[in-house]
Amino acid sequence: MAATMLVACHSNSFKINGTIDGAKDGDTLYITYDLGHGTPSDSFYVKNGTFSYEGKTDTTQLGVIYHKRQIDISSTFFLEPGEIDIHLSNVPEKQKVSGTKVNEQWQLLVDSINMFSKKLNDMSAQLFSQSFSEEAQVALQTQMTNTQGKMCQCIMGFAERNITNELGYFLVNLYDEQYISDSNRLKLIEMMPINMSNRPQIQQMKKILNARSNSKLSDFTMRDVNGNLLSLLAEIKKNKITVIDFWASWCGPCIHEMPEVIKMYNQYQPMGLGIIGVSLDSNEAAWKNAIVSLSLPWTHISELNGWNNSMINAYGIRSIPYTMIVNKEGKILQKGLRGQQLADAVRQYLNEK
């Protein structure tokens, strides 16, 4: 009985054993579970390149340990009962977590994503820094698409294997449609334990996914750059295929990809392609200036209310750039494509009879 009591008493204890690069004795480290604002819940100090922290927890939750003054020295981990080993570094590839089941799986996924990301970055740099024949460009772009596909399969595999623990729950919430398709996300939700699938965030996600599964686009009315109210469905009827491009003047990745979007528009507009830019700007002048400075010749609409946009909320879009391809009847053909994948899909639909 005494042994049983002892085990039960310590079953919810945790201890973090840490090492750190580039820190001095007495440097402060913070721990937070507030991922939105980073408000610290506790602090501790570095001594001889090490740190430790212990306590009790009845749950598994996502946390971050970070350096007070050097915020690039940080690590994401899962707080759960057991001994957790963490190595902090300002080099992402050197940051490591281990010791408990969920953290071991998390580190395996991080290592895999880092590997795929390096391959994609190397291929992207090669594509833009060297002169290739058209055939070689297509071959390299195909290789990039295949690598992206393998990374998505990897993420889905980790989510499936961990769907009964907090890592699986986290992955379902973390990765957008570019990495986990709507159908796969619904599959993962069905695999969750009932106490997890009944969480309000998952219930709201199911509502959004069911709404998005409706292949017919709902109508939305927003103002264009001249202040005129435009009906989305009325605009798409003017084209054989329309790409709805969600963007903003403050979105770096959106601006970076615009030259390729312009190239796609110029190439396929004579064949019936239209683009409607839906901006998440709240500053009208910044929105209009970006359209002019980037020379974006297609239709632009916005509610000028930032992320509080009716279309963004209706379809649960959590990151931009984001695209939808629709036909003139408003049928949603593809969602979440970017770059060459988007251009390839546009060409395919325009060539259909």
C-alpha positions as CSV (number, residue, x, y, z in Angstrom):
1,M,0.0,0.0,0.0
2,A,2.8,2.4,0.9
3,A,4.5,1.8,-2.4
4,T,1.3,2.4,-4.3
5,M,0.8,5.7,-2.4
6,L,4.3,6.8,-3.2
7,V,3.8,6.1,-6.9
8,A,0.5,8.0,-7.0
9,C,2.1,10.9,-5.1
10,H,4.8,11.4,-7.6
11,S,3.0,10.5,-10.8
12,N,2.2,14.1,-11.6
13,S,5.7,15.5,-10.9
14,F,7.9,16.9,-13.6
15,K,11.5,18.1,-13.7
16,I,13.2,20.0,-16.5
17,N,17.0,19.5,-16.8
18,G,18.5,22.1,-19.2
19,T,21.7,23.1,-20.8
20,I,22.2,26.4,-22.7
21,D,24.6,27.9,-25.2
22,G,25.7,31.5,-25.1
23,A,24.4,32.4,-21.6
24,K,26.2,33.7,-18.5
25,D,25.7,32.7,-14.9
26,G,22.8,34.5,-13.4
27,D,21.0,35.1,-16.7
28,T,17.3,34.9,-16.4
29,L,15.1,32.4,-18.3
30,Y,11.3,32.6,-18.5
31,I,8.8,29.9,-18.9
32,T,5.4,30.7,-20.5
33,Y,2.3,28.8,-21.5
34,D,0.7,32.0,-23.0
35,L,1.8,31.5,-26.6
36,G,-0.2,34.6,-27.8
37,H,1.6,37.2,-25.6
38,G,4.5,35.3,-24.0
39,T,3.6,36.4,-20.5
40,P,5.9,34.6,-18.1
41,S,4.4,32.2,-15.6
42,D,7.8,31.7,-13.8
43,S,11.5,32.4,-14.0
44,F,14.8,30.7,-13.1
45,Y,18.5,31.3,-13.6
46,V,21.4,29.9,-15.5
47,K,24.4,28.4,-13.5
48,N,27.4,26.8,-15.2
49,G,25.6,26.6,-18.5
50,T,22.7,24.7,-16.9
51,F,19.3,25.3,-15.5
52,S,16.5,23.3,-13.8
53,Y,12.9,23.7,-13.0
54,E,10.4,21.3,-11.3
55,G,6.9,21.1,-10.1
56,K,3.7,19.2,-10.5
57,T,1.2,19.1,-13.4
58,D,-2.0,17.1,-14.0
59,T,-2.1,17.8,-17.7
60,T,0.1,18.1,-20.8
61,Q,0.4,21.6,-22.2
62,L,2.6,23.4,-24.7
63,G,5.1,25.8,-23.3
64,V,8.1,27.9,-24.2
65,I,11.4,28.5,-22.3
66,Y,13.2,31.7,-23.5
67,H,16.1,33.9,-22.5
68,K,15.1,37.2,-20.9
69,R,17.3,39.4,-23.2
70,Q,18.1,37.0,-26.2
71,I,14.7,35.9,-27.3
72,D,16.2,33.9,-30.2
73,I,17.5,31.5,-27.5
74,S,14.3,29.6,-26.8
75,S,12.6,26.2,-27.1
76,T,9.1,25.0,-27.5
77,F,8.3,21.9,-25.4
78,F,5.4,20.0,-23.8
79,L,5.2,20.2,-20.1
80,E,4.0,16.8,-18.7
81,P,4.9,14.5,-15.9
82,G,8.4,13.0,-16.0
83,E,11.9,14.2,-16.6
84,I,12.3,16.6,-19.6
85,D,15.7,17.4,-21.1
86,I,16.0,20.7,-23.0
87,H,19.0,22.2,-24.8
88,L,18.7,25.9,-25.6
89,S,20.6,27.6,-28.4
90,N,20.2,30.5,-30.8
91,V,20.7,28.1,-33.6
92,P,17.4,26.4,-34.3
93,E,18.9,23.1,-35.4
94,K,20.7,22.8,-32.1
95,Q,17.6,23.3,-29.9
96,K,16.6,19.9,-28.5
97,V,13.9,18.4,-26.3
98,S,13.7,14.9,-25.0
99,G,12.9,12.7,-22.0
100,T,9.2,12.1,-22.2
101,K,7.1,10.4,-24.8
102,V,5.4,13.5,-26.3
103,N,8.6,15.5,-26.3
104,E,10.5,12.7,-28.0
105,Q,7.9,12.7,-30.7
106,W,7.9,16.5,-31.0
107,Q,11.7,16.5,-31.5
108,L,11.5,13.9,-34.2
109,L,8.9,16.0,-36.0
110,V,11.0,19.2,-35.6
111,D,14.1,17.4,-37.0
112,S,12.1,16.1,-40.0
113,I,10.6,19.5,-40.8
114,N,14.0,21.1,-40.5
115,M,15.4,18.5,-43.0
116,F,12.6,19.1,-45.5
117,S,12.8,22.9,-45.1
118,K,16.5,22.9,-45.8
119,K,15.9,20.8,-49.0
120,L,13.2,23.2,-50.1
121,N,15.3,26.3,-49.4
122,D,18.3,24.9,-51.2
123,M,16.2,24.1,-54.3
124,S,14.5,27.5,-54.2
125,A,17.9,29.3,-54.0
126,Q,19.1,27.1,-56.8
127,L,16.1,27.9,-58.9
128,F,16.4,31.7,-58.5
129,S,20.1,32.1,-58.5
130,Q,21.0,30.1,-61.7
131,S,20.0,30.2,-65.3
132,F,18.1,27.1,-66.2
133,S,16.5,25.8,-69.4
134,E,12.7,25.7,-69.2
135,E,12.9,21.9,-69.0
136,A,15.3,22.0,-66.1
137,Q,13.1,24.6,-64.3
138,V,10.1,22.3,-64.6
139,A,12.1,19.3,-63.3
140,L,13.3,21.3,-60.3
141,Q,9.8,22.7,-59.6
142,T,8.5,19.1,-59.8
143,Q,11.1,18.0,-57.3
144,M,10.1,20.8,-55.0
145,T,6.5,19.9,-55.2
146,N,7.3,16.2,-54.4
147,T,9.4,17.3,-51.4
148,Q,6.6,19.5,-50.2
149,G,4.2,16.5,-50.5
150,K,6.5,14.3,-48.5
151,M,6.7,16.9,-45.8
152,C,2.9,17.0,-45.6
153,Q,2.8,13.2,-45.4
154,C,5.3,13.3,-42.6
155,I,3.2,15.9,-40.6
156,M,0.1,13.8,-41.2
157,G,1.8,10.7,-40.0
158,F,3.0,12.3,-36.8
159,A,-0.5,13.7,-36.2
160,E,-2.1,10.2,-36.7
161,R,0.4,8.5,-34.4
162,N,-0.1,11.1,-31.7
163,I,-3.8,11.9,-32.1
164,T,-4.6,10.6,-28.6
165,N,-2.2,12.9,-26.9
166,E,-1.6,16.7,-26.8
167,L,1.0,16.6,-29.7
168,G,-1.7,15.4,-32.1
169,Y,-4.1,18.0,-30.8
170,F,-1.5,20.7,-31.3
171,L,-0.6,19.6,-34.8
172,V,-4.3,19.6,-35.9
173,N,-4.5,23.3,-34.7
174,L,-1.0,24.4,-35.8
175,Y,-0.8,23.4,-39.5
176,D,-3.1,25.0,-42.0
177,E,-4.6,23.5,-45.2
178,Q,-1.3,23.8,-47.1
179,Y,0.0,20.9,-44.9
180,I,-3.1,19.1,-43.6
181,S,-6.1,19.0,-46.0
182,D,-9.6,19.6,-44.8
183,S,-10.5,15.9,-45.3
184,N,-7.5,14.7,-43.4
185,R,-8.2,17.2,-40.6
186,L,-11.7,15.8,-40.3
187,K,-10.3,12.3,-40.3
188,L,-7.9,13.3,-37.4
189,I,-10.8,14.8,-35.4
190,E,-12.7,11.6,-35.8
191,M,-9.7,9.7,-34.4
192,M,-9.5,11.9,-31.3
193,P,-10.6,10.7,-27.8
194,I,-14.1,12.2,-27.1
195,N,-12.8,14.4,-24.3
196,M,-10.5,16.0,-26.8
197,S,-12.9,16.2,-29.8
198,N,-15.4,17.9,-27.5
199,R,-13.2,20.8,-26.8
200,P,-14.7,24.1,-27.9
201,Q,-11.8,24.8,-30.3
202,I,-12.3,21.5,-32.1
203,Q,-16.1,21.9,-32.2
204,Q,-15.6,25.3,-33.9
205,M,-13.1,23.8,-36.3
206,K,-15.6,21.1,-37.3
207,K,-18.2,23.8,-38.1
208,I,-15.7,25.7,-40.3
209,L,-14.6,22.5,-42.0
210,N,-18.1,21.5,-42.8
211,A,-18.8,24.9,-44.2
212,R,-15.8,24.8,-46.3
213,S,-16.7,21.3,-47.6
214,N,-19.6,22.9,-49.4
215,S,-18.2,23.2,-52.9
216,K,-20.3,26.3,-53.7
217,L,-18.8,29.7,-52.8
218,S,-21.1,31.9,-50.7
219,D,-21.6,35.4,-51.8
220,F,-19.8,38.3,-50.1
221,T,-20.1,42.0,-50.7
222,M,-17.2,44.3,-50.2
223,R,-16.0,47.7,-51.5
224,D,-13.4,48.1,-54.2
225,V,-10.7,50.7,-54.4
226,N,-13.2,53.3,-55.7
227,G,-15.6,52.6,-52.8
228,N,-18.1,50.7,-54.9
229,L,-19.9,47.7,-53.4
230,L,-19.0,44.6,-55.4
231,S,-20.7,41.1,-55.3
232,L,-18.1,38.4,-55.3
233,L,-20.3,36.0,-57.2
234,A,-21.2,38.6,-59.8
235,E,-17.4,39.3,-60.3
236,I,-16.4,35.7,-60.8
237,K,-19.2,35.2,-63.4
238,K,-17.0,37.4,-65.7
239,N,-14.2,34.8,-65.9
240,K,-13.9,31.1,-66.8
241,I,-11.7,30.6,-63.8
242,T,-11.1,33.0,-60.9
243,V,-8.4,33.0,-58.3
244,I,-9.4,34.6,-55.0
245,D,-6.2,35.9,-53.5
246,F,-6.2,36.7,-49.8
247,W,-3.4,39.1,-49.0
248,A,-2.4,42.4,-47.3
249,S,0.1,45.2,-47.8
250,W,1.8,44.4,-44.5
251,C,2.2,40.7,-45.4
252,G,5.8,40.0,-46.4
253,P,5.2,36.6,-48.0
254,C,2.3,38.0,-50.0
255,I,4.4,40.8,-51.4
256,H,7.2,38.4,-52.1
257,E,5.0,36.1,-54.2
258,M,3.2,38.9,-56.2
259,P,5.7,38.8,-59.1
260,E,4.7,35.2,-59.8
261,V,1.0,36.0,-59.4
262,I,1.4,38.8,-61.9
263,K,3.2,36.5,-64.3
264,M,0.5,33.9,-64.0
265,Y,-2.2,36.6,-64.6
266,N,-0.5,38.0,-67.7
267,Q,-0.1,34.5,-69.1
268,Y,-3.6,33.1,-68.5
269,Q,-5.8,36.2,-68.4
270,P,-6.4,36.0,-72.2
271,M,-7.6,32.4,-71.7
272,G,-10.2,33.4,-69.1
273,L,-8.4,33.8,-65.8
274,G,-9.5,36.5,-63.4
275,I,-8.1,37.4,-60.0
276,I,-9.9,39.0,-57.1
277,G,-7.7,40.3,-54.4
278,V,-9.3,40.2,-50.9
279,S,-7.2,42.4,-48.7
280,L,-6.9,42.1,-44.9
281,D,-5.7,45.7,-44.6
282,S,-7.3,48.1,-42.2
283,N,-5.3,51.1,-43.5
284,E,-7.0,52.2,-46.7
285,A,-4.0,54.3,-47.9
286,A,-1.6,51.4,-47.4
287,W,-3.9,49.1,-49.3
288,K,-4.3,51.4,-52.3
289,N,-0.6,52.4,-52.3
290,A,0.5,48.7,-52.4
291,I,-1.8,48.0,-55.4
292,V,-0.3,50.9,-57.3
293,S,3.3,50.3,-56.3
294,L,3.1,46.6,-57.1
295,S,1.2,47.2,-60.4
296,L,-1.6,44.7,-59.6
297,P,-4.0,45.0,-62.5
298,W,-6.9,42.8,-61.2
299,T,-10.0,43.6,-59.1
300,H,-9.4,44.4,-55.5
301,I,-11.9,44.4,-52.6
302,S,-11.6,44.8,-48.8
303,E,-13.7,45.4,-45.7
304,L,-10.6,47.3,-44.3
305,N,-11.1,45.6,-41.0
306,G,-7.9,43.4,-40.8
307,W,-8.4,39.8,-39.7
308,N,-12.0,40.6,-38.8
309,N,-13.1,39.9,-42.4
310,S,-16.4,38.1,-43.1
311,M,-14.9,35.8,-45.7
312,I,-11.8,34.9,-43.6
313,N,-14.0,34.1,-40.6
314,A,-16.5,32.1,-42.7
315,Y,-13.8,29.8,-44.2
316,G,-11.5,29.6,-41.2
317,I,-8.5,31.0,-43.0
318,R,-5.7,31.4,-40.5
319,S,-2.7,32.6,-42.6
320,I,-2.0,34.5,-45.8
321,P,-1.2,34.4,-48.6
322,Y,-4.1,32.0,-49.2
323,T,-5.9,31.3,-52.5
324,M,-9.2,29.7,-53.7
325,I,-9.8,28.7,-57.3
326,V,-13.4,28.9,-58.4
327,N,-15.3,28.5,-61.7
328,K,-17.8,31.0,-63.0
329,E,-20.7,29.2,-61.2
330,G,-18.9,29.7,-57.9
331,K,-17.8,26.0,-57.5
332,I,-14.7,25.8,-55.3
333,L,-12.2,23.8,-57.3
334,Q,-9.0,24.1,-55.2
335,K,-7.9,25.9,-52.0
336,G,-4.6,26.8,-50.4
337,L,-2.3,26.5,-53.5
338,R,0.6,28.8,-54.0
339,G,3.5,29.3,-56.4
340,Q,3.9,26.7,-59.2
341,Q,1.1,24.5,-57.8
342,L,-1.3,27.4,-58.2
343,A,-0.2,28.1,-61.8
344,D,-0.3,24.4,-62.7
345,A,-3.9,24.1,-61.4
346,V,-5.0,27.3,-63.2
347,R,-3.6,26.0,-66.5
348,Q,-5.3,22.6,-66.0
349,Y,-8.8,24.1,-65.3
350,L,-8.5,26.6,-68.2
351,N,-7.6,23.8,-70.6
352,E,-10.7,21.8,-69.6
353,K,-13.5,21.9,-72.1
